[in-house]
Amino acid sequence: MIIPIRCFSCGKPVGHLWEKYNEGIAQDKDAKSVMDDLGLERYCCRAILMGQVDLIDTAAAFKKA
């Protein structure tokens, strides 16, 4: 739900790449080429971005107010 700031395995900062990754995927680019362009080489960092699901809008629907 919340985008991780750093990779869980190696500690490399990856949070700032989330918007650029989403923009590349929205343009129907291949995930591999988008991550190569962003400079992500390690499989652990790639897994962080590929496995991230943005659920903030879904969770916000259940807010009590």
Biopython code that builds the backbone (N, CA, C, O; Angstrom):
import numpy as np
from Bio.PDB.StructureBuilder import StructureBuilder

atoms = [
    (1, "MET", "N", (0.820, -1.177, 0.000)),
    (1, "MET", "CA", (0.000, 0.000, 0.000)),
    (1, "MET", "C", (0.873, 1.253, 0.000)),
    (1, "MET", "O", (0.642, 2.158, -0.801)),
    (2, "ILE", "N", (1.846, 1.321, 0.861)),
    (2, "ILE", "CA", (2.766, 2.440, 0.868)),
    (2, "ILE", "C", (4.028, 2.016, 0.119)),
    (2, "ILE", "O", (4.564, 0.933, 0.356)),
    (3, "ILE", "N", (4.487, 2.854, -0.765)),
    (3, "ILE", "CA", (5.654, 2.529, -1.581)),
    (3, "ILE", "C", (6.891, 2.506, -0.688)),
    (3, "ILE", "O", (7.163, 3.481, 0.011)),
    (4, "PRO", "N", (7.643, 1.406, -0.702)),
    (4, "PRO", "CA", (8.849, 1.346, 0.135)),
    (4, "PRO", "C", (9.887, 2.364, -0.313)),
    (4, "PRO", "O", (10.095, 2.571, -1.509)),
    (5, "ILE", "N", (10.530, 2.991, 0.651)),
    (5, "ILE", "CA", (11.560, 3.978, 0.345)),
    (5, "ILE", "C", (12.842, 3.290, -0.109)),
    (5, "ILE", "O", (13.503, 3.738, -1.045)),
    (6, "ARG", "N", (13.181, 2.200, 0.566)),
    (6, "ARG", "CA", (14.396, 1.454, 0.246)),
    (6, "ARG", "C", (14.062, 0.001, -0.046)),
    (6, "ARG", "O", (13.036, -0.520, 0.392)),
    (7, "CYS", "N", (14.942, -0.638, -0.790)),
    (7, "CYS", "CA", (14.813, -2.062, -1.063)),
    (7, "CYS", "C", (14.976, -2.818, 0.253)),
    (7, "CYS", "O", (15.836, -2.485, 1.068)),
    (8, "PHE", "N", (14.150, -3.829, 0.451)),
    (8, "PHE", "CA", (14.194, -4.593, 1.693)),
    (8, "PHE", "C", (15.476, -5.414, 1.822)),
    (8, "PHE", "O", (15.948, -5.650, 2.934)),
    (9, "SER", "N", (16.036, -5.848, 0.708)),
    (9, "SER", "CA", (17.206, -6.729, 0.747)),
    (9, "SER", "C", (18.526, -5.976, 0.775)),
    (9, "SER", "O", (19.366, -6.212, 1.643)),
    (10, "CYS", "N", (18.705, -5.064, -0.182)),
    (10, "CYS", "CA", (20.016, -4.425, -0.313)),
    (10, "CYS", "C", (20.068, -3.010, 0.248)),
    (10, "CYS", "O", (21.159, -2.491, 0.482)),
    (11, "GLY", "N", (18.927, -2.373, 0.468)),
    (11, "GLY", "CA", (18.907, -1.044, 1.044)),
    (11, "GLY", "C", (19.027, 0.100, 0.046)),
    (11, "GLY", "O", (19.139, 1.257, 0.451)),
    (12, "LYS", "N", (19.006, -0.197, -1.237)),
    (12, "LYS", "CA", (19.106, 0.857, -2.245)),
    (12, "LYS", "C", (17.815, 1.675, -2.272)),
    (12, "LYS", "O", (16.731, 1.093, -2.224)),
    (13, "PRO", "N", (17.895, 3.000, -2.346)),
    (13, "PRO", "CA", (16.680, 3.813, -2.428)),
    (13, "PRO", "C", (15.926, 3.562, -3.733)),
    (13, "PRO", "O", (16.495, 3.693, -4.816)),
    (14, "VAL", "N", (14.652, 3.202, -3.630)),
    (14, "VAL", "CA", (13.835, 2.925, -4.811)),
    (14, "VAL", "C", (12.519, 3.705, -4.805)),
    (14, "VAL", "O", (11.803, 3.690, -5.806)),
    (15, "GLY", "N", (12.186, 4.377, -3.720)),
    (15, "GLY", "CA", (10.908, 5.071, -3.604)),
    (15, "GLY", "C", (10.730, 6.192, -4.609)),
    (15, "GLY", "O", (9.619, 6.441, -5.077)),
    (16, "HIS", "N", (11.813, 6.866, -4.941)),
    (16, "HIS", "CA", (11.731, 7.986, -5.876)),
    (16, "HIS", "C", (11.508, 7.531, -7.320)),
    (16, "HIS", "O", (11.219, 8.359, -8.184)),
    (17, "LEU", "N", (11.636, 6.242, -7.593)),
    (17, "LEU", "CA", (11.478, 5.718, -8.950)),
    (17, "LEU", "C", (10.056, 5.272, -9.256)),
    (17, "LEU", "O", (9.751, 4.930, -10.398)),
    (18, "TRP", "N", (9.185, 5.270, -8.259)),
    (18, "TRP", "CA", (7.830, 4.733, -8.423)),
    (18, "TRP", "C", (7.034, 5.488, -9.482)),
    (18, "TRP", "O", (6.403, 4.859, -10.331)),
    (19, "GLU", "N", (7.047, 6.803, -9.455)),
    (19, "GLU", "CA", (6.289, 7.594, -10.424)),
    (19, "GLU", "C", (6.807, 7.374, -11.845)),
    (19, "GLU", "O", (6.019, 7.219, -12.778)),
    (20, "LYS", "N", (8.120, 7.359, -12.007)),
    (20, "LYS", "CA", (8.705, 7.144, -13.330)),
    (20, "LYS", "C", (8.386, 5.746, -13.840)),
    (20, "LYS", "O", (8.148, 5.559, -15.033)),
    (21, "TYR", "N", (8.379, 4.770, -12.947)),
    (21, "TYR", "CA", (8.037, 3.396, -13.323)),
    (21, "TYR", "C", (6.587, 3.325, -13.795)),
    (21, "TYR", "O", (6.301, 2.712, -14.824)),
    (22, "ASN", "N", (5.680, 3.939, -13.060)),
    (22, "ASN", "CA", (4.265, 3.933, -13.447)),
    (22, "ASN", "C", (4.035, 4.644, -14.768)),
    (22, "ASN", "O", (3.217, 4.201, -15.575)),
    (23, "GLU", "N", (4.746, 5.741, -15.002)),
    (23, "GLU", "CA", (4.612, 6.460, -16.268)),
    (23, "GLU", "C", (5.072, 5.593, -17.442)),
    (23, "GLU", "O", (4.443, 5.586, -18.500)),
    (24, "GLY", "N", (6.164, 4.871, -17.247)),
    (24, "GLY", "CA", (6.654, 3.993, -18.310)),
    (24, "GLY", "C", (5.709, 2.846, -18.600)),
    (24, "GLY", "O", (5.505, 2.479, -19.757)),
    (25, "ILE", "N", (5.131, 2.278, -17.552)),
    (25, "ILE", "CA", (4.180, 1.177, -17.741)),
    (25, "ILE", "C", (2.902, 1.690, -18.394)),
    (25, "ILE", "O", (2.301, 0.987, -19.208)),
    (26, "ALA", "N", (2.476, 2.906, -18.050)),
    (26, "ALA", "CA", (1.269, 3.488, -18.641)),
    (26, "ALA", "C", (1.440, 3.751, -20.132)),
    (26, "ALA", "O", (0.457, 3.789, -20.872)),
    (27, "GLN", "N", (2.672, 3.931, -20.574)),
    (27, "GLN", "CA", (2.944, 4.154, -21.992)),
    (27, "GLN", "C", (3.112, 2.840, -22.749)),
    (27, "GLN", "O", (3.607, 2.830, -23.876)),
    (28, "ASP", "N", (2.703, 1.733, -22.133)),
    (28, "ASP", "CA", (2.765, 0.386, -22.723)),
    (28, "ASP", "C", (4.182, -0.056, -23.062)),
    (28, "ASP", "O", (4.407, -0.766, -24.043)),
    (29, "LYS", "N", (5.131, 0.371, -22.242)),
    (29, "LYS", "CA", (6.496, -0.113, -22.393)),
    (29, "LYS", "C", (6.643, -1.410, -21.615)),
    (29, "LYS", "O", (5.874, -1.683, -20.692)),
    (30, "ASP", "N", (7.616, -2.192, -21.986)),
    (30, "ASP", "CA", (7.921, -3.433, -21.280)),
    (30, "ASP", "C", (8.527, -3.093, -19.924)),
    (30, "ASP", "O", (9.336, -2.171, -19.821)),
    (31, "ALA", "N", (8.139, -3.834, -18.877)),
    (31, "ALA", "CA", (8.636, -3.562, -17.523)),
    (31, "ALA", "C", (10.153, -3.689, -17.460)),
    (31, "ALA", "O", (10.810, -2.937, -16.740)),
    (32, "LYS", "N", (10.710, -4.635, -18.207)),
    (32, "LYS", "CA", (12.161, -4.814, -18.206)),
    (32, "LYS", "C", (12.875, -3.578, -18.747)),
    (32, "LYS", "O", (13.861, -3.129, -18.164)),
    (33, "SER", "N", (12.392, -3.034, -19.840)),
    (33, "SER", "CA", (13.054, -1.865, -20.425)),
    (33, "SER", "C", (12.888, -0.632, -19.541)),
    (33, "SER", "O", (13.792, 0.199, -19.469)),
    (34, "VAL", "N", (11.743, -0.503, -18.869)),
    (34, "VAL", "CA", (11.538, 0.635, -17.973)),
    (34, "VAL", "C", (12.519, 0.559, -16.809)),
    (34, "VAL", "O", (13.124, 1.567, -16.444)),
    (35, "MET", "N", (12.681, -0.621, -16.225)),
    (35, "MET", "CA", (13.595, -0.762, -15.099)),
    (35, "MET", "C", (15.048, -0.621, -15.529)),
    (35, "MET", "O", (15.872, -0.121, -14.762)),
    (36, "ASP", "N", (15.374, -1.052, -16.738)),
    (36, "ASP", "CA", (16.724, -0.835, -17.254)),
    (36, "ASP", "C", (17.010, 0.657, -17.415)),
    (36, "ASP", "O", (18.104, 1.121, -17.093)),
    (37, "ASP", "N", (16.022, 1.408, -17.914)),
    (37, "ASP", "CA", (16.190, 2.850, -18.079)),
    (37, "ASP", "C", (16.341, 3.559, -16.740)),
    (37, "ASP", "O", (17.041, 4.568, -16.646)),
    (38, "LEU", "N", (15.690, 3.037, -15.703)),
    (38, "LEU", "CA", (15.775, 3.638, -14.370)),
    (38, "LEU", "C", (17.047, 3.253, -13.630)),
    (38, "LEU", "O", (17.348, 3.828, -12.584)),
    (39, "GLY", "N", (17.793, 2.294, -14.151)),
    (39, "GLY", "CA", (19.058, 1.905, -13.537)),
    (39, "GLY", "C", (18.931, 0.827, -12.476)),
    (39, "GLY", "O", (19.841, 0.644, -11.668)),
    (40, "LEU", "N", (17.811, 0.109, -12.467)),
    (40, "LEU", "CA", (17.639, -0.984, -11.511)),
    (40, "LEU", "C", (18.235, -2.256, -12.098)),
    (40, "LEU", "O", (17.725, -2.789, -13.083)),
    (41, "GLU", "N", (19.308, -2.738, -11.497)),
    (41, "GLU", "CA", (19.990, -3.917, -12.001)),
    (41, "GLU", "C", (19.736, -5.154, -11.148)),
    (41, "GLU", "O", (19.673, -6.270, -11.664)),
    (42, "ARG", "N", (19.593, -4.954, -9.853)),
    (42, "ARG", "CA", (19.427, -6.087, -8.943)),
    (42, "ARG", "C", (17.995, -6.611, -8.982)),
    (42, "ARG", "O", (17.043, -5.839, -9.095)),
    (43, "TYR", "N", (17.856, -7.922, -8.889)),
    (43, "TYR", "CA", (16.527, -8.525, -8.953)),
    (43, "TYR", "C", (15.697, -8.192, -7.720)),
    (43, "TYR", "O", (14.468, -8.197, -7.791)),
    (44, "CYS", "N", (16.341, -7.902, -6.592)),
    (44, "CYS", "CA", (15.581, -7.574, -5.390)),
    (44, "CYS", "C", (14.896, -6.220, -5.547)),
    (44, "CYS", "O", (13.746, -6.054, -5.139)),
    (45, "CYS", "N", (15.587, -5.264, -6.128)),
    (45, "CYS", "CA", (15.002, -3.934, -6.341)),
    (45, "CYS", "C", (13.908, -3.990, -7.404)),
    (45, "CYS", "O", (12.896, -3.297, -7.291)),
    (46, "ARG", "N", (14.103, -4.794, -8.415)),
    (46, "ARG", "CA", (13.089, -4.954, -9.457)),
    (46, "ARG", "C", (11.823, -5.578, -8.889)),
    (46, "ARG", "O", (10.713, -5.203, -9.266)),
    (47, "ALA", "N", (11.994, -6.529, -7.984)),
    (47, "ALA", "CA", (10.844, -7.191, -7.383)),
    (47, "ALA", "C", (10.036, -6.237, -6.517)),
    (47, "ALA", "O", (8.814, -6.359, -6.434)),
    (48, "ILE", "N", (10.706, -5.289, -5.873)),
    (48, "ILE", "CA", (10.002, -4.304, -5.050)),
    (48, "ILE", "C", (9.030, -3.506, -5.912)),
    (48, "ILE", "O", (7.873, -3.331, -5.528)),
    (49, "LEU", "N", (9.475, -3.020, -7.066)),
    (49, "LEU", "CA", (8.599, -2.218, -7.922)),
    (49, "LEU", "C", (7.543, -3.066, -8.609)),
    (49, "LEU", "O", (6.393, -2.644, -8.721)),
    (50, "MET", "N", (7.912, -4.251, -9.068)),
    (50, "MET", "CA", (6.944, -5.091, -9.768)),
    (50, "MET", "C", (5.867, -5.632, -8.830)),
    (50, "MET", "O", (4.722, -5.829, -9.238)),
    (51, "GLY", "N", (6.238, -5.868, -7.581)),
    (51, "GLY", "CA", (5.290, -6.435, -6.632)),
    (51, "GLY", "C", (4.442, -5.419, -5.907)),
    (51, "GLY", "O", (3.554, -5.789, -5.139)),
    (52, "GLN", "N", (4.700, -4.139, -6.135)),
    (52, "GLN", "CA", (3.963, -3.088, -5.445)),
    (52, "GLN", "C", (2.579, -2.916, -6.055)),
    (52, "GLN", "O", (2.444, -2.803, -7.273)),
    (53, "VAL", "N", (1.554, -2.895, -5.213)),
    (53, "VAL", "CA", (0.182, -2.657, -5.644)),
    (53, "VAL", "C", (-0.303, -1.402, -4.928)),
    (53, "VAL", "O", (-0.274, -1.335, -3.699)),
    (54, "ASP", "N", (-0.741, -0.427, -5.680)),
    (54, "ASP", "CA", (-1.184, 0.834, -5.103)),
    (54, "ASP", "C", (-2.639, 0.707, -4.653)),
    (54, "ASP", "O", (-3.554, 0.737, -5.475)),
    (55, "LEU", "N", (-2.845, 0.567, -3.349)),
    (55, "LEU", "CA", (-4.184, 0.356, -2.797)),
    (55, "LEU", "C", (-4.692, 1.542, -1.983)),
    (55, "LEU", "O", (-5.674, 1.401, -1.254)),
    (56, "ILE", "N", (-4.063, 2.686, -2.085)),
    (56, "ILE", "CA", (-4.445, 3.808, -1.241)),
    (56, "ILE", "C", (-5.871, 4.269, -1.536)),
    (56, "ILE", "O", (-6.588, 4.648, -0.610)),
    (57, "ASP", "N", (-6.299, 4.247, -2.792)),
    (57, "ASP", "CA", (-7.666, 4.654, -3.125)),
    (57, "ASP", "C", (-8.680, 3.652, -2.592)),
    (57, "ASP", "O", (-9.760, 4.038, -2.144)),
    (58, "THR", "N", (-8.343, 2.382, -2.637)),
    (58, "THR", "CA", (-9.235, 1.346, -2.116)),
    (58, "THR", "C", (-9.361, 1.463, -0.601)),
    (58, "THR", "O", (-10.462, 1.348, -0.062)),
    (59, "ALA", "N", (-8.258, 1.688, 0.085)),
    (59, "ALA", "CA", (-8.283, 1.809, 1.542)),
    (59, "ALA", "C", (-8.985, 3.091, 1.978)),
    (59, "ALA", "O", (-9.618, 3.111, 3.033)),
    (60, "ALA", "N", (-8.889, 4.150, 1.196)),
    (60, "ALA", "CA", (-9.513, 5.419, 1.538)),
    (60, "ALA", "C", (-11.031, 5.331, 1.508)),
    (60, "ALA", "O", (-11.707, 6.120, 2.168)),
    (61, "ALA", "N", (-11.573, 4.389, 0.756)),
    (61, "ALA", "CA", (-13.027, 4.242, 0.681)),
    (61, "ALA", "C", (-13.617, 3.771, 2.007)),
    (61, "ALA", "O", (-14.805, 3.976, 2.257)),
    (62, "PHE", "N", (-12.813, 3.148, 2.856)),
    (62, "PHE", "CA", (-13.290, 2.596, 4.118)),
    (62, "PHE", "C", (-12.979, 3.485, 5.314)),
    (62, "PHE", "O", (-13.152, 3.068, 6.459)),
    (63, "LYS", "N", (-12.532, 4.683, 5.062)),
    (63, "LYS", "CA", (-12.205, 5.610, 6.135)),
    (63, "LYS", "C", (-13.470, 6.054, 6.870)),
    (63, "LYS", "O", (-14.472, 6.405, 6.247)),
    (64, "LYS", "N", (-13.409, 6.032, 8.179)),
    (64, "LYS", "CA", (-14.551, 6.483, 8.974)),
    (64, "LYS", "C", (-14.491, 7.999, 9.113)),
    (64, "LYS", "O", (-13.502, 8.558, 9.586)),
    (65, "ALA", "N", (-15.550, 8.637, 8.698)),
    (65, "ALA", "CA", (-15.600, 10.098, 8.851)),
    (65, "ALA", "C", (-17.005, 10.598, 8.757)),
    (65, "ALA", "O", (-17.240, 11.802, 8.863)),
]
sb = StructureBuilder()
sb.init_structure("model")
sb.init_model(0)
sb.init_chain("A")
sb.init_seg("    ")
for serial, (resi, resn, name, xyz) in enumerate(atoms, 1):
    if name == "N":
        sb.init_residue(resn, " ", resi, " ")
    sb.init_atom(name, np.array(xyz, "f"), 0.0, 1.0, " ", f" {name:<3s}", serial, name[0])
structure = sb.get_structure()
